[in-house]
Amino acid sequence: MYSYRYDLIGRLLGVDSSDGQTLRVAYNAFDYADYTIHKVNGTAIKTQYVYGDVAKQQKAGQIYGVKIDGVERLKYAYDALARAGSRTILLDQGGSAVTSYEYWEGATSGKTTGLIKSVTNGTTKTSYTYDKVGNIRTISENSVLKATYTYRRNWPVLFAYCFNNPINMTDEDGHWPKWATKF
């Protein structure tokens, strides 16, 4: 059984479980979770979130790092469009494990998309291709095809961001929603 506590503006302040586990959340001046304290079997673990610093030309509000009990454990880097560029896990023995992200160029020269081209994690590179409306077509791992997906032809692609009306609207090219005409 869990008990939840919230402040007057609806932010989660804490969770208590019947088996003695607890979670506490503190917020910074910008309403971002500053840190959490999770207590399990009498041991408390503090997780602190490091947000972007405008003075370092970072985007305010994005997480750039995570500290656990005061020790930096995760680092995040973003590209100019605020998309994930890499995640670095800092290991106890001094090493690190890096995951990097690459994105597809847009249909127009110089334009870019949010579609992930590849994710590299150590020596494993997972690559993705998409159809013209953004559905994943293939997934490859280290240049070896792992999966192929097919979709019904002429089936409208329905997205939740179609003005919150995914039943009646489509966004077939990913640029602007329009009323669905074929079902």
C-alpha positions in Angstrom: 0.0 0.0 0.0 1.3 3.4 -0.9 0.5 6.9 0.5 1.2 10.0 -1.7 1.7 13.6 -0.6 1.4 16.6 -2.8 2.0 20.4 -2.3 -0.7 23.0 -2.9 0.1 23.3 -6.6 0.0 19.5 -7.2 3.6 18.6 -7.2 4.5 15.2 -5.7 6.4 15.7 -2.4 6.6 12.1 -1.2 5.6 8.5 -1.3 5.5 6.2 1.6 4.9 2.4 1.3 3.6 0.0 3.9 7.0 -1.8 3.9 8.9 1.3 5.0 10.2 2.5 1.7 10.0 6.2 1.2 10.6 8.8 -1.6 10.9 12.5 -1.1 11.1 15.1 -3.9 12.4 18.7 -3.6 12.0 21.3 -6.3 14.2 24.2 -7.3 13.1 27.8 -8.0 12.1 26.9 -11.6 9.8 24.1 -10.4 12.1 21.3 -11.7 12.7 18.3 -9.5 16.0 19.3 -7.8 16.6 16.0 -6.0 14.9 12.9 -4.7 15.7 10.9 -1.6 14.7 7.3 -1.8 14.9 5.2 1.4 15.0 1.4 1.1 15.8 -0.9 4.1 17.0 2.0 6.2 19.4 3.3 3.5 18.8 6.6 1.9 20.0 7.4 -1.6 20.0 11.0 -2.8 19.6 11.6 -6.6 20.2 15.2 -7.7 19.4 16.5 -11.2 21.8 19.0 -12.9 19.9 21.3 -15.3 21.2 23.4 -18.2 23.2 26.5 -17.4 22.6 29.4 -19.8 26.0 30.8 -19.0 27.5 27.6 -20.4 25.2 27.9 -23.5 23.1 25.1 -22.3 19.3 24.9 -22.6 17.6 25.8 -19.3 15.3 23.1 -18.1 17.0 20.2 -19.8 18.8 17.6 -17.6 22.6 17.6 -18.3 23.6 15.3 -15.4 22.6 13.2 -12.5 24.4 12.8 -9.2 23.8 10.0 -6.9 24.9 10.6 -3.3 27.0 13.6 -4.5 28.8 11.6 -7.2 28.2 12.4 -10.9 26.8 9.3 -12.6 25.2 10.5 -15.8 26.0 13.2 -18.3 23.7 14.3 -21.2 24.6 16.3 -24.3 22.2 17.8 -26.8 22.5 19.2 -30.3 21.5 22.7 -31.4 17.9 21.6 -31.8 17.8 20.2 -28.2 17.7 16.6 -29.3 19.6 14.0 -27.4 23.2 13.8 -28.7 24.7 11.5 -26.2 24.3 9.9 -22.7 27.4 9.0 -20.7 27.2 6.7 -17.7 30.1 7.2 -15.4 31.2 3.9 -13.9 32.6 3.3 -10.4 35.9 2.0 -11.7 36.5 5.3 -13.6 35.4 4.2 -17.0 32.3 5.3 -18.9 29.7 3.9 -21.2 28.5 6.3 -24.0 25.3 6.1 -26.0 25.2 8.5 -29.0 22.3 9.5 -31.3 22.3 10.5 -34.9 19.3 11.9 -36.8 18.0 11.8 -40.4 18.2 14.8 -42.6 14.9 16.2 -43.8 13.5 16.0 -47.3 14.7 19.5 -48.0 18.5 20.2 -48.0 19.6 21.8 -44.8 16.4 20.6 -42.9 16.5 18.0 -40.2 14.1 15.7 -38.5 13.5 14.2 -35.1 13.8 10.7 -36.7 16.6 8.7 -35.2 19.1 7.5 -37.8 21.2 5.4 -35.4 22.0 4.8 -31.8 25.5 3.7 -31.0 26.1 2.0 -27.6 29.7 0.8 -27.2 30.4 -1.4 -30.2 26.7 -1.8 -31.2 25.2 0.5 -33.7 21.5 0.2 -34.3 20.2 1.9 -37.4 16.7 2.8 -38.5 15.0 3.6 -41.8 11.6 5.1 -42.2 8.9 5.3 -44.8 7.7 8.7 -46.1 5.3 9.3 -43.2 7.8 8.4 -40.5 6.9 4.7 -39.8 9.9 2.6 -39.0 10.7 0.4 -42.1 13.9 -1.5 -41.0 16.1 -1.9 -38.0 19.7 -3.1 -38.4 22.3 -3.9 -35.9 26.0 -3.4 -37.0 24.8 -3.4 -40.6 22.9 -6.7 -40.2 19.1 -6.4 -40.9 17.2 -7.4 -37.8 13.6 -6.4 -38.6 11.5 -5.2 -41.4 8.1 -3.6 -41.0 5.3 -3.2 -43.5 2.2 -1.1 -43.2 -1.2 -1.1 -45.0 -1.1 1.0 -48.2 -3.2 4.1 -48.2 -3.9 3.8 -44.5 -3.9 7.2 -42.9 -1.3 7.8 -40.2 -3.0 9.2 -37.2 -1.0 11.2 -34.7 -2.1 12.4 -31.3 -0.7 15.9 -32.0 -3.4 16.5 -34.7 -4.9 19.3 -32.7 -5.9 16.6 -30.1 -8.1 15.0 -32.7 -6.3 11.9 -33.9 -9.6 10.2 -34.9 -10.6 12.8 -37.5 -7.2 14.3 -38.5 -4.0 12.9 -40.1 -0.5 14.2 -40.6 0.8 12.2 -43.4 4.0 14.2 -44.1 4.7 15.2 -40.5 4.3 19.0 -41.2 0.7 20.0 -40.7 -2.5 18.1 -39.8 -5.5 17.9 -42.1 -8.9 16.4 -41.9 -8.9 12.6 -42.6 -10.6 11.8 -45.9 -9.9 8.1 -46.3 -10.6 5.3 -43.8 
